[in-house]
């Protein structure tokens, strides 16, 4: 399964996240994007069903049940939605590349918070997601990484 880039920026390892839970990949394996410091819109990295939307984060379950989380910034929950605007659906289906949240990473940084964007495949083992794009700049909607079948199986929610 291909995962698209939700925001433009430079790709880094999730271990660089300035949050110990994400850095240890306890939520799931993935990558960090140091976003461009321009206002923009974060998009859905995959097609699927909206599992949860907050002003600073959203989770999507693919048709096969694999869950993906996009988290905009670190500790941005403390902003209580200030500086974020939900522009996509909050329930139902979403298509890869569909706009989800409007935000300004420079504004997040100006408030003393990290604007790092975390893209995690939920419930996957640390190190199971690898991107060939580490250190490279990516644009919104470009392929970010593939989810290996073994990781996808582990990341599928069990009913």
N, C-alpha and C positions, 0 to 999 in steps of 0.2 A: 504494500500500500504506500503510495506517495503522499507525503505531507508537504504542503505549500508554506512558503514564508508569509507570516501574518503581517509583518511590518518591515520596512527597509532598514538595513543596518549591517553591522559586522557580526558574523557568527563566531561564537566561542563555546568552550565546553561548559556544561552545566556546573561543573565543579568550581567555576569562577563566580558563581552566584553569591552575592553578599548576604546570603541567608543559609544557615547551616542545614536546614531541612531539605531545601532544594539542591544545595551543593552536594549533599550526600546521596542524592537521588532517592530519597525516602518516599517521595510522592510518585516517582517514576523516572525512567531514564529519558534523556532528551538533550536539548541544546539551549544556550543562552544567546540572545541577540542584543547587542549594544545598539539601540535604535538611533537613527539619524535624529538630530535635535530640531526637527521641524514638525509643525502640526500635521496630523494625518489621521488615517482610519486604519484600525487593525481589522483584518479579514479572517474568515473561517479558513483554517488550514486543510480541512477535509469536509466532505459532504457527510451529513448525518442528522441525527436528532439532537436538539439542544437539551443538554442535561441540566445546565445551570448557567445563568448570566448574572454577573454583578457589574457595576460600573468599571471595575479594575480587572476583571477576569471572566473567562467563559470556558465551559467544558462541553464537548460534543462527543456523542457516541456514534460510531460508524455503523453501517448496516450489519457488520459482523460482530458488533458489540465492543470493539476496541474503543477505549476512552482517551481523548486528548484534552489537555488543559493548556490554555494560553493565559499567562498571568502578566499583566502590564505593570511593571515596576515592583519594587520591594517595599513592603509596609504601606502600600498605597490604600489599603483598606482604611487606614487612619484618616484619609481625606474625605471619607463619607460621600464619595461620588464627585467631589469638587474637581473640576478640570476634566471630567470624563462625561461623554454623552453616548448612551446606548442608541445606536441607529439601526441595528439589526433585530431580528426576532428574539423574543425572550422565551419562546416555547415553539414546539413544532420542528419542522425540518429546515435545514440550511444547506446551501450549495457551496462547495469549495470556492473560495475567492469572494464570497458574499461579504459585504461590509457589516461589521459588528459593533465596534466602539470607536468613536472619535475622541482623540486625546492629543496632548502636546507633551512629548518627552522632556522638552526644555523646561516647561513649567513644573513638571515633577522634580527635575533636578534642582530648580530654583527654590523649591520648598525643602531642600535638604534630603531628599529621598533618591534612591537609585532608580533610574528609568529602565533598568534591565528587563527585557522581555524573556520569559521562560516558556518554552514549548516542551511539554512533557507528555509522554505516552504513559497513562496512568497504570499503576500496578505492575510495571515492568521492572526487571532486575537491573541494578546499577550496571552501567556499561553496555547494555543491550542495544542502545540506539547510538549509531555512529554517523557523523556527517563528514563528507569529503570537503566541506566548505569552511572548515575551521580557519579563522583568520581572514576570510574573504568577505567582501561586501555583497549583499544580496538585495534584490528589489522585491517588493510585495508581489506575491503570486508566483514567484519562481519556486521550483522544487527545492526543498530544504533538506529532506532526508527520506529514506525508505524505511518502513517498519518491517523488519524481517518476520517471516511467518511464525517463528518460534516466540519472538517477543510479542507479536500480536495475540497469539494464543494465550500467553500468560496475562496479557493486559485486558483480556475480555472479561467483562463482568459476569459473575456467576449468579444465576437466579436461585 
